[in-house]
Amino acid sequence: EKKLKENDPQKYKFWKLVQSINYGLDKRKLSKKLIIDAWPFIKNKLDPYKKRALEYLIWKKQYSLPNNLSFWNLSK
């Protein structure tokens, strides 16, 4: 982590943001502008369900993942 921070601060910033989103923020808040600016670099590294939640909260996008259909609720 220290080597990444020293060698490539931009990559470290994106890595830290992805880690914070995927594993918890520890009562910190994220800047909407920061997420939007970093989105092209972090979107493929996020947990799919957290990515879906962020897409909904920021862009009101509801179609990034299919519904979780199974045998039991397929007919509903």
C-alpha positions, 0 to 999 in steps of 0.5 A: 500500500505504501509503495503504491501511494509513493509510486502512483498517487492517482492509482492509489486514490482509485484503489483506496476509493474502491476498497472503501466502497467495497469493504465499508466507509467507517462512518465516512461520507463519499463525495458524489463528485469524486465518484463521478470523476473516478467512475470510468476507472473504478466501475469494473472493480466494484462489487456488482451490487454496490455498483448497481446501488451507486448507479441508481443513487447517482444516475437513477439507472436501474438496469445494470444487473438482471433481477435475481430470478430463481426457480421459486420466484420465476412465475411471479 
